[in-house]
Amino acid sequence: MSINRGRVRWQCRRALLELDLVFTRFLQEHFDSLDESQLADLDDLLKCEDHDLWAMVNGSKPCTERRWEEMIAMLRAQRAG
């Protein structure tokens, strides 16, 4: 089953300003080059609550799923930008 990129892109819009800024950069830099596996991981990661997701991105909480580690690392790199 193919994941709807438009839906995932829309879900990257977050209520928490810090996350919204990170995802804006992430979408510009990486989104179009994600493969299906990465897109599936991102889709799953986006089901997290904003505060939990932000804690993983800013490093105050460990990543809770091994398969999300690549996405978290990519998001952390955007945080510095």
N, C-alpha and C positions, 0 to 999 in steps of 0.2 A: 504494500500500500504506500502510495506516494504522499508525502506530507505537503500540505498547502503552504507554500512560501509566503503568500500574502497574509494568511492568518498568523503565522509565526512572526512576521515582521510587525503586524499590528500589536501582538502580545508583548513585543519589546517596549512598547510605550508603557512606562511605569508611573505610578503616582508619586513615588519617592524621587525627588529632584536629582539626587546624586546618581541613582540608577538610570534615570532617564537620560542624563548627560552621558554616562558610560555607554548606554545602548545606542545613543545617537551616533557616537564615534564608531562603535562596533559595527553598526549597520553600514556605515560609509566605507569602512576599511575591509570588512571580512564577509559580510552576509552573502553577497553574490557568489563567493567562491566556496561556500560550505558544501560538502558532499552530503548525500542522503543520511549517512550515519551521524555526522556532526549535526545536521538539521534535526534529526530525531532526538539527539541528546539535548540540544537547545530547547526544543519543544517541551521536553520533560522537565528541564531545569526551570522553565518559565512558569511552571505550576506552583513553585515555591512562593510563599508570602514575601513581599518586598523586604521586610526587615531581616528575614532569614537569608534571602538572596544577597542583600547588601553586606551582611556580616561575612558571608563566604567570599564576596568580591574584595572587601577591604581587609580580609585576613583575620578578623577578630573571632571567627568561628571556622573550624575546619570544614572542608568540602564533605558533604554527607554521603555522596555517591561517587565511587571511583570513576564511573563513566563520564561524570561531569567535569573532571579535573582539567581536561583540555579547554573546555569552554570557560571555566573559571579563570584559567591562566590568560586566555585571550581577553577576557573582560578586565582583568587586573591591569593588563598592558594598556588598555584604553583609559583606565583611571588616571594613569600617570600623564597621559597626553593632554 
